[in-house]
Amino acid sequence: MIWFIFALIVMAGLAWCLRYAGQLASGNAPMFRDMSFGVAFGYVLGIVILVWLAWAYTQALSDDPAVANKFFFLKAAIEWFIIFAIAAFAFKMFGQYVGTDGSRKLFRSMPLTASFGLLTILVYIIVAIFAGVIAPYGQDEILQGVAANVVAGGDPALGGDPNYPLGTDQIGRDILSRLIYGAQNTVGIAFVTTLLAFFLGGTFGFLAAVLGGWLDQVLSRMVDVLMAIPSLIFALLLMTIASVWANQWGIPLTYFMIVIIAVIDSTRVYRLARAVGQNIVVMDYIEAAKLRGEGLVYLMFKEILPNATAPLLAEFGLRFCFVFLTIAALSFLGVGIQPPLADWGTMVRDLAGFINYAQFAPSAAVTPLLAAGAIALLTVAVNFVVDWMLHKSSGLKE
């Protein structure tokens, strides 16, 4: 604590010196003249963090394993951050010169974060679609003659195997293959669930906005009741009940999960669709369509929906993240995607024991973190794209 307080005092002094030196050197230019102390402190803090990261990276390259192991994950994070930044920049440059005029213009105005998000989503889609071609083994294939719990890294001295770079799980299945198939199952099911949630929520939301009256009141009060219950706890309760029905009726539990999560998340979509729809139904072109004798379906999907696309698309990205994380959480608790299907949430739970290797071999302990990292990476990528879409739809300028 004493060292921390001392460091804050030193950085505060450096911030004051930075601002004062900048004012003298630049002839009291507006940049330094109007700079607040908080901004100057932020600059100093950023420089200190960058210096510390550079020092930590050099420590991770130390020949002493005890020192290198302490900074192994930080070294990996720095390297992957640089790789992702370069890949996002290259993807943006590629999009500026290849494609239609509209797509090239879109890539020119795209921030680097959105480029990274689009590239990541594209990679996930390719892996999910071609999982059967990319994966070296089946998702439920137990490898014959291969030991279980082979650690990642491929170092035989630490219990690894060069033929299985990410190791095997507790019953001898290839973790790399299951990680690849996990993209197909987790992401694919989350996408279908989100589509169903938007179909239900959007349809009933537009109905409530157009018709109003008692239908609006009944639907809105039902949605209020459902939204008052914590979604994860409610989903866990319903999945526990559905697990009994699934055994009795012979229906896969995954189908119940899709319907349950879609219904719960459709309440959020309903609130947005109803709010947006109520702002649109009072427009003159809606009144003109009613005077022409257009039906309810035409009003909902030909007049209201095209004018509500921007906020709904942004909400689709956010809902997909929440659905994706909910499925992973339910699978982690054992009531989500069921074996033998590979799922990232289940993999985090089943492979948590490998964390014990982190003390002496961090490279062998990354296995459960890969599935968790895949979940986090997709969530961040989708949010980057959603932020960009919200910025574009709002009409704000940089």
C-alpha positions in Angstrom: 0.0 0.0 0.0 2.8 2.4 0.8 4.5 1.7 -2.5 1.1 2.2 -4.3 0.6 5.6 -2.7 4.1 6.6 -3.4 3.7 5.6 -7.1 0.5 7.7 -7.3 2.3 10.7 -5.9 5.2 10.3 -8.3 2.8 10.0 -11.3 0.8 13.0 -10.1 4.1 15.0 -10.0 5.0 13.8 -13.5 1.6 14.8 -14.8 2.0 18.3 -13.5 5.5 18.5 -15.0 4.2 17.2 -18.3 1.5 19.8 -18.6 3.8 22.6 -17.5 6.7 21.6 -19.8 4.2 21.3 -22.7 2.9 24.8 -22.1 6.5 26.2 -22.1 7.7 24.2 -25.1 4.6 24.9 -27.2 4.2 28.5 -26.3 1.1 27.9 -24.3 -0.6 26.1 -27.2 -4.4 25.3 -26.7 -3.6 21.5 -26.4 -1.5 22.0 -23.2 -3.2 25.3 -22.0 -6.6 23.7 -21.8 -5.4 20.3 -20.7 -6.8 19.3 -17.3 -4.8 17.7 -14.6 -6.8 14.5 -15.0 -6.0 14.2 -18.7 -2.3 14.8 -18.0 -2.4 12.1 -15.3 -4.0 9.8 -17.8 -1.2 10.3 -20.3 1.4 9.5 -17.6 -0.5 6.5 -16.4 -0.7 5.2 -20.0 3.0 5.6 -20.4 3.7 3.8 -17.1 1.5 0.9 -18.1 3.2 0.6 -21.5 6.6 0.6 -19.9 5.5 -2.0 -17.4 4.1 -4.2 -20.1 7.4 -4.0 -22.0 9.3 -5.0 -18.9 6.9 -7.9 -18.1 7.3 -9.2 -21.7 11.1 -9.2 -21.3 10.6 -11.1 -18.1 8.5 -13.7 -19.9 11.5 -14.3 -22.2 13.8 -15.1 -19.2 15.8 -18.3 -19.2 14.7 -18.9 -15.6 11.4 -21.0 -15.8 10.2 -19.7 -12.4 10.4 -16.1 -13.7 9.0 -16.9 -17.2 6.1 -18.8 -15.9 4.9 -15.8 -13.8 4.4 -13.8 -17.0 3.4 -16.6 -19.4 -0.2 -15.6 -19.8 0.6 -11.9 -20.0 3.1 -12.6 -22.8 0.5 -14.7 -24.6 -2.1 -11.8 -24.3 0.4 -9.2 -25.6 1.3 -11.4 -28.6 -2.2 -12.3 -29.5 -3.3 -8.6 -29.2 -0.6 -7.6 -31.7 -1.6 -10.5 -34.0 -5.3 -9.5 -33.9 -4.5 -5.8 -34.4 -2.4 -6.6 -37.5 -5.0 -9.0 -38.9 -7.8 -6.4 -38.4 -5.8 -3.8 -40.2 -5.0 -6.1 -43.0 -8.7 -7.1 -43.3 -9.7 -3.5 -43.4 -7.1 -2.7 -46.1 -8.3 -5.7 -48.1 -11.9 -4.6 -47.9 -11.0 -1.1 -49.1 -9.7 -2.4 -52.4 -11.8 -5.6 -53.0 -15.6 -5.7 -53.4 -18.3 -3.4 -54.6 -18.3 0.4 -54.3 -20.6 0.3 -51.4 -18.5 -2.3 -49.5 -15.3 -0.4 -50.2 -16.9 2.8 -48.8 -18.0 0.9 -45.8 -14.6 -0.4 -45.0 -13.0 3.0 -45.4 -15.3 4.4 -42.7 -15.0 1.4 -40.5 -13.0 1.7 -37.3 -10.3 -0.9 -36.5 -12.4 -2.4 -33.7 -15.3 -3.1 -36.1 -12.9 -4.6 -38.6 -11.6 -6.9 -35.9 -15.1 -7.8 -35.0 -16.2 -8.6 -38.5 -13.0 -10.6 -39.1 -13.6 -12.6 -36.0 -17.2 -13.3 -36.7 -16.3 -14.4 -40.2 -13.7 -16.8 -38.9 -16.2 -18.3 -36.4 -18.8 -18.7 -39.2 -16.2 -20.5 -41.4 -15.2 -22.8 -38.5 -18.8 -23.5 -37.6 -19.8 -24.4 -41.2 -16.8 -26.5 -42.1 -16.2 -28.0 -38.6 -16.5 -31.5 -40.1 -13.7 -30.8 -42.6 -11.4 -28.8 -40.3 -11.5 -31.0 -37.2 -9.1 -33.9 -37.3 -11.4 -36.2 -35.3 -15.1 -36.5 -34.5 -16.5 -34.5 -31.6 -17.5 -37.7 -29.7 -14.7 -40.0 -31.0 -12.7 -41.7 -28.3 -9.2 -42.1 -29.6 -8.0 -45.7 -29.4 -4.6 -46.3 -27.9 -4.3 -42.7 -26.6 -4.2 -41.9 -22.9 -6.9 -39.7 -21.3 -6.0 -36.3 -19.8 -3.1 -35.6 -22.1 -2.1 -32.0 -21.3 -1.7 -29.3 -24.0 1.6 -28.2 -25.4 2.8 -31.5 -26.8 5.7 -31.9 -24.4 6.1 -35.6 -23.4 8.1 -34.6 -20.3 5.0 -32.7 -19.0 2.5 -35.4 -20.0 1.8 -34.1 -23.5 1.7 -35.7 -26.9 3.0 -33.9 -30.1 0.1 -35.6 -32.1 -2.5 -33.8 -30.0 -1.4 -30.2 -29.5 -4.3 -29.3 -27.2 -4.3 -32.7 -25.5 -7.2 -35.1 -24.7 -10.1 -34.9 -22.2 -11.0 -37.2 -19.3 -12.2 -40.0 -21.6 -9.6 -39.7 -24.4 -11.3 -37.4 -26.9 -9.2 -34.8 -28.9 -9.8 -31.4 -27.4 -8.9 -29.5 -30.6 -11.6 -31.3 -32.5 -14.2 -30.7 -29.7 -13.2 -27.0 -29.6 -13.8 -26.7 -33.3 -17.2 -28.6 -33.1 -18.0 -26.4 -30.2 -18.2 -23.4 -32.5 -20.7 -25.3 -34.7 -22.9 -26.3 -31.8 -22.7 -23.3 -29.4 -22.7 -20.5 -32.0 -25.1 -22.3 -34.3 -27.7 -23.0 -31.6 -27.3 -19.5 -30.2 -27.9 -18.0 -33.7 -31.1 -20.1 -34.2 -32.3 -19.2 -30.7 -31.8 -15.5 -31.3 -33.7 -15.7 -34.6 -36.6 -17.4 -32.9 -36.5 -14.8 -30.0 -36.6 -12.0 -32.6 -39.4 -13.6 -34.5 -41.6 -14.0 -31.4 -40.7 -10.6 -29.8 -40.8 -8.6 -32.9 -44.1 -10.0 -34.2 -45.9 -9.5 -30.9 -44.3 -6.1 -30.3 -45.4 -4.8 -33.7 -48.9 -6.3 -33.1 -49.1 -4.4 -29.8 -48.0 -1.2 -31.4 -50.4 -1.4 -34.3 -53.5 -2.7 -32.6 -53.0 -1.3 -29.1 -56.0 -1.6 -26.7 -56.5 -4.7 -24.6 -54.0 -6.8 -26.6 -51.3 -4.3 -25.9 -52.1 -4.3 -22.2 -52.3 -8.1 -21.9 -49.0 -8.7 -23.8 -47.2 -5.9 -21.9 -48.2 -7.1 -18.5 -47.2 -10.7 -19.4 -43.8 -9.4 -20.5 -43.4 -7.4 -17.3 -44.0 -10.5 -15.2 -41.5 -12.5 -17.2 -38.9 -9.8 -17.1 -39.2 -9.4 -13.3 -37.8 -12.9 -12.9 -33.9 -13.2 -13.2 -33.5 -14.8 -16.7 -30.7 -17.2 -15.8 -32.4 -18.6 -12.7 -35.7 -18.8 -14.6 -34.0 -20.7 -17.5 -32.3 -23.0 -15.1 -35.6 -23.8 -13.4 -37.4 -24.5 -16.7 -34.5 -26.6 -18.0 -34.6 -28.7 -14.9 -38.3 -29.4 -15.5 -37.8 -29.9 -19.2 -35.1 -32.5 -18.5 -37.8 -34.8 -17.1 -40.1 -34.2 -20.0 -37.3 -34.8 -22.5 -36.7 -38.3 -21.1 -40.4 -39.1 -21.1 -41.2 -37.8 -24.6 -37.9 -38.8 -26.2 -37.2 -35.2 -27.4 -33.6 -33.9 -27.2 -33.1 -31.5 -24.3 -31.4 -29.1 -26.7 -34.8 -28.4 -28.4 -36.3 -27.5 -25.1 -33.4 -25.2 -24.4 -33.8 -23.3 -27.7 -37.5 -22.7 -27.0 -37.0 -21.7 -23.4 -34.2 -19.2 -24.0 -36.0 -17.8 -27.1 -39.2 -17.2 -25.1 -37.3 -15.5 -22.2 -35.2 -13.3 -24.5 -38.2 -12.4 -26.7 -39.5 -10.3 -23.8 -36.6 -7.9 -24.3 -37.2 -7.8 -28.0 -40.9 -7.2 -27.5 -40.2 -4.1 -25.4 -38.0 -2.6 -28.1 -40.2 -3.6 -31.0 -43.3 -2.1 -29.3 -41.5 1.1 -28.4 -40.1 1.6 -31.9 -43.4 0.5 -33.5 -45.4 3.0 -31.5 -43.2 5.8 -32.8 -43.7 4.7 -36.4 -47.5 4.0 -36.4 -48.2 7.7 -35.9 -46.4 8.6 -39.1 -48.3 9.9 -42.1 -47.2 7.1 -44.4 -48.8 4.6 -42.0 -52.0 6.5 -42.1 -51.9 6.6 -45.9 -51.4 2.8 -45.9 -54.4 2.3 -43.7 -56.5 4.6 -46.0 -55.4 2.4 -48.9 -56.9 -0.5 -47.1 -53.6 -2.3 -46.4 -53.8 -5.3 -44.1 -52.2 -5.9 -40.7 -49.4 -8.1 -42.1 -48.5 -5.5 -44.7 -48.3 -2.7 -42.1 -46.1 -4.7 -39.8 -43.6 -6.2 -42.3 -43.8 -3.7 -45.2 -44.1 -0.4 -43.5 -42.9 -0.7 -39.8 -40.2 -3.3 -40.1 -38.1 -1.6 -42.8 -38.1 1.6 -40.7 -37.2 -0.3 -37.5 -34.3 -2.2 -39.0 -31.4 -0.2 -37.5 -32.3 -0.5 -33.8 -33.4 -4.1 -34.2 -30.2 -5.1 -35.9 -28.2 -3.5 -33.1 -30.4 -5.3 -30.5 -29.9 -8.6 -32.5 -26.2 -8.4 -31.8 -26.6 -7.7 -28.1 -29.3 -10.4 -27.8 -27.0 -12.9 -29.6 -24.3 -12.2 -27.0 -26.7 -12.7 -24.1 -28.1 -15.9 -25.6 -24.6 -17.2 -26.3 -23.5 -16.6 -22.7 -26.7 -18.1 -21.3 -26.3 -21.3 -23.3 -22.6 -21.5 -22.1 -23.7 -20.9 -18.5 -26.5 -23.6 -18.7 -24.1 -26.0 -20.3 -21.5 -25.3 -17.6 -24.2 -26.1 -15.0 -25.0 -29.3 -16.8 -28.5 -28.6 -18.2 -27.6 -27.0 -21.5 -26.2 -28.7 -24.7 -26.0 -32.3 -23.8 -23.2 -34.9 -24.6 -22.0 -36.2 -26.9 -22.3 -32.7 -28.5 -19.2 -30.6 -27.9 -20.0 -27.3 -26.2 -17.6 -24.6 -24.8 -19.4 -24.2 -21.6 -19.3 -27.9 -20.8 -15.6 -28.0 -21.8 -14.7 -25.3 -19.3 -16.4 -27.3 -16.6 -14.9 -30.7 -17.6 -11.3 -29.4 -18.2 -11.1 -27.2 -15.1 -8.7 -29.7 -13.5 -5.9 -28.7 -15.9 -5.6 -25.4 -14.1 -3.6 -27.3 -11.5 -0.7 -27.4 -14.0 -0.4 -23.6 -14.1 2.1 -23.5 -11.2 4.9 -25.4 -13.1 3.7 -25.5 -16.7 1.4 -22.7 -17.7 1.4 -23.8 -21.4 -0.3 -27.1 -20.2 -3.0 -25.2 -18.3 -4.4 -23.2 -21.2 -6.8 -26.0 -22.3 -9.9 -24.9 -20.2 -9.0 -21.2 -21.0 -9.3 -21.8 -24.7 -13.0 -22.6 -24.5 -13.6 -19.6 -22.1 -11.5 -17.5 -24.4 -13.5 -18.5 -27.5 -16.7 -17.4 -25.6 -15.1 -14.1 -24.6 -13.6 -13.4 -28.0 -16.9 -13.8 -29.9 -18.7 -11.7 -27.3 -16.2 -8.9 -27.6 -16.2 -9.1 -31.4 -20.0 -8.9 -31.7 -20.1 -5.9 -29.3 -17.5 -4.1 -31.4 -19.7 -4.5 -34.5 -22.8 -3.6 -32.6 -21.2 -0.4 -31.3 -20.2 0.6 -34.8 -23.7 -0.2 -36.1 -25.3 2.0 -33.4 -22.9 4.8 -34.2 -23.8 4.6 -37.9 -27.5 4.4 -37.3 -27.5 7.3 -34.9 -26.1 9.6 -37.6 -23.3 10.9 -35.4 -20.1 12.1 -37.0 -16.6 11.4 -35.7 
